[in-house]
Each structure stands twice: as C-alpha cells, then as structure tokens.
Amino acid sequence: MKRRGILNADLSGALARLGHTDVVLLADCGMPIPAGVPVIDLALVHGVPRFEQVLDALLEEMVFQHCVAAEEAKTAPAGAWLADRFDAIEYISHAELKDLSASAKLFIRSGEATPFANAALVCGVSF
C-alpha cells in the first residue's frame, strides 16, 4: 500500500503517464466533459471533494509550469484559490477554456459546486 500521496489508483496511474506540456483539466462538477478525453471522476456529492483539495493533492505530486483559467474566475472564489497557488495565471473566456479542455490528456472532475472552479494545468518538468 502507498505510504502517502494520491491513493486513487486510476488517478495515480494517469498522472504517472503524463509528460512535459500535457494538459490536465481540473474541473468542477458542472464542466462539460469533452468526448475522447480520459476522465477521472472523483465527484461523490456536491462539494466533495472540493476543487482546492484536489488541486493541493495534484500540486504535491506534479510539476505544473502554467495555469489557465476562465476570465470569469477572477471574481469567483476559484480565482483566489488559484492565485494563492500560482504566480501567474493566464485568463481566457470560459468558452475558450471549454474548447481547450478537448485537447487535455486528462480530465479530473471534482465535486466542487462553485462557479468557474476549473483550470487547465500544463505539466512542467522536475529538472
């Protein structure tokens, strides 16, 4: 049994297969899931798990070089959650973020029920 880190076997395996510049879309429970993108659905009920909880777990395990969020998130709680964790965030429209999600290598659905709690996380390298 793993001692620490992400315990969800499907999520842990999917993260291990990612490479530099691959995009992970971390989403609230309302974001449309694009066809053809592998999905790890962590949502249990509204609010569980929270976007912040999943993001913090991902940041413990992964290197992300870039974050993209919807312009609308700036004035929503998700904007503060992201700003607390990333030095720079690229903002695009929510419609553009939905389009970007179709190119993601992995879509992670949280149980978050707060508007605009979605982010495209671009994988970096650890060296």
C-alpha positions in Angstrom: 0.0 0.0 0.0 1.2 3.5 -0.8 2.5 5.4 2.2 1.5 8.9 1.0 0.2 10.9 -1.9 -2.7 10.2 -4.2 -4.3 6.9 -3.3 -6.9 6.7 -6.1 -5.3 4.1 -8.3 -6.7 5.4 -11.6 -5.7 8.9 -10.9 -2.2 8.0 -9.7 -1.6 5.9 -12.8 -3.0 8.6 -15.2 -0.7 11.2 -13.6 2.3 8.9 -14.0 1.7 8.7 -17.7 1.7 12.5 -18.3 4.7 14.3 -19.9 6.0 17.8 -20.4 3.4 20.2 -21.8 0.5 17.7 -21.3 -2.7 19.5 -20.1 -4.7 18.3 -17.1 -8.1 19.9 -16.8 -9.3 20.1 -13.2 -13.0 20.8 -13.2 -16.0 21.4 -11.0 -18.9 19.0 -11.2 -20.6 21.1 -13.9 -17.9 21.5 -16.5 -18.9 19.6 -19.7 -16.7 16.5 -20.2 -15.2 16.6 -23.7 -15.5 13.5 -25.9 -12.4 11.3 -26.2 -10.5 12.7 -23.2 -9.8 10.2 -20.4 -11.8 11.1 -17.2 -11.1 10.5 -13.6 -14.4 11.3 -11.9 -13.8 12.0 -8.2 -17.2 13.6 -7.6 -19.2 12.0 -4.8 -21.8 14.6 -3.9 -21.9 18.4 -4.4 -18.8 19.8 -2.7 -17.0 16.5 -2.2 -14.1 16.5 -2.9 -13.5 20.3 -3.1 -11.6 21.8 -6.0 -9.0 23.1 -3.6 -8.4 19.6 -2.1 -7.9 18.0 -5.4 -5.6 20.9 -6.6 -3.5 20.7 -3.5 -3.1 16.9 -3.9 -2.1 17.4 -7.6 0.4 20.1 -6.6 2.0 17.7 -4.1 2.6 15.1 -6.8 3.1 17.1 -10.1 5.1 19.9 -11.6 2.9 22.4 -13.4 4.6 25.1 -15.4 1.4 27.0 -16.3 -2.2 27.5 -15.3 -5.1 28.7 -17.5 -8.4 29.6 -16.1 -11.6 31.4 -17.2 -11.7 35.2 -17.0 -14.9 34.8 -15.1 -13.0 33.0 -12.3 -11.2 36.2 -11.3 -14.2 37.4 -9.4 -15.2 34.0 -8.1 -13.8 32.1 -5.2 -11.8 29.9 -7.6 -9.8 32.9 -8.7 -8.4 33.4 -5.2 -7.8 29.6 -4.8 -5.6 29.7 -8.0 -3.9 33.0 -7.2 -2.8 31.5 -3.8 -1.1 28.7 -5.6 0.2 30.0 -8.9 2.5 33.0 -9.5 1.0 33.7 -12.9 -2.3 32.6 -14.4 -3.4 33.0 -18.0 -7.0 34.0 -18.3 -9.2 33.2 -21.3 -13.0 33.1 -21.7 -15.0 30.3 -20.2 -16.0 29.2 -23.7 -12.3 29.1 -24.7 -11.5 27.0 -21.6 -14.2 24.5 -22.6 -12.6 24.4 -26.1 -9.2 23.9 -24.6 -10.4 21.0 -22.5 -10.9 19.0 -25.6 -7.1 18.9 -26.0 -6.4 17.8 -22.4 -4.7 14.5 -21.8 -6.6 14.1 -18.6 -9.9 15.5 -17.3 -10.4 15.3 -13.5 -13.9 16.0 -12.2 -14.1 17.2 -8.6 -17.3 17.5 -6.6 -16.9 21.3 -6.5 -20.2 23.2 -6.9 -18.7 26.7 -7.1 -19.0 28.6 -10.4 -15.9 28.7 -12.6 -13.8 26.3 -10.5 -12.0 24.9 -13.5 -8.3 25.2 -14.5 -6.1 23.8 -17.3 -2.8 22.8 -15.7 0.1 22.4 -18.0 2.7 19.9 -17.0 6.3 21.0 -16.4 9.4 19.1 -15.6 11.2 18.5 -12.3 14.7 19.1 -13.6 
